[in-house]
Amino acid sequence: MLNYRISDHAEEDIVSLTAYTLENFGEQTLDRYLTLIEVALLDLCKNPSRRRVTKFEGEIMKFHLRHSRTDAAKKGETIKKPRHIIFFREAEDGTLEILRLLHDSMDVVKQLNP
């Protein structure tokens, strides 16, 4: 199983989505969404080339949170329509580098290449 590290940009993305979710949907939904993110990251660490991981650009891969809903539901945490995509790559040291966690309505090319 690989380890992962979260880039500064991805950390900012998580802080932003945390604030938005808390304000608009409440603490329980936020807890479920954060569990979903954690489950997705652990899923990717177990198998970064798992089913439904797709190539984005160059070495960058993407994985939509909706593909980890079933695993998160096993922990009793259900999000009907997750809207975020994890963008990542495997670093030279074998660590999974989480580059961004972006809403699926965003212009991801612009966000990944500022």
Residue pairs with C-beta under 8 A, 6 or more apart in sequence:
1 45
1 46
2 44
2 45
2 46
2 48
2 90
2 94
2 95
2 96
3 45
3 95
3 96
4 41
4 44
4 45
4 88
4 95
4 96
4 97
4 98
5 91
5 95
5 96
5 97
5 98
6 14
6 98
7 97
7 98
7 99
7 100
9 99
9 100
10 98
10 99
10 100
10 101
13 100
13 101
13 102
14 37
14 101
17 33
17 84
17 101
17 103
18 30
18 34
21 29
21 30
21 33
22 30
29 79
31 77
32 72
32 77
32 78
32 79
33 79
33 82
35 72
35 75
35 77
36 65
36 68
36 69
36 72
36 77
36 79
36 82
37 65
37 84
37 86
37 101
39 68
39 71
39 72
39 75
39 77
40 63
40 65
40 67
40 68
40 72
40 86
41 86
41 96
41 98
43 50
43 68
43 71
44 50
44 53
44 63
44 86
44 88
44 96
45 96
48 61
48 88
48 90
48 96
50 63
51 67
52 63
52 64
52 67
53 61
53 62
53 63
54 61
54 62
54 63
55 61
55 62
56 62
56 87
56 108
56 112
57 109
57 112
59 89
59 90
60 87
60 88
60 89
60 99
60 112
61 87
61 88
61 89
62 85
62 86
62 87
62 88
63 85
63 86
63 88
64 82
64 84
64 85
64 86
64 104
65 79
65 82
65 83
65 84
65 85
65 86
66 81
66 82
69 78
69 79
69 82
72 78
72 79
83 103
83 104
83 105
84 101
84 102
84 103
84 104
85 101
85 102
85 103
85 104
85 108
86 98
86 100
86 101
87 98
87 99
87 100
87 101
87 102
87 108
87 112
88 96
88 97
88 98
88 99
89 96
89 97
89 99
90 96
90 97
91 97
99 112
100 108
100 111
100 112
102 108
102 111
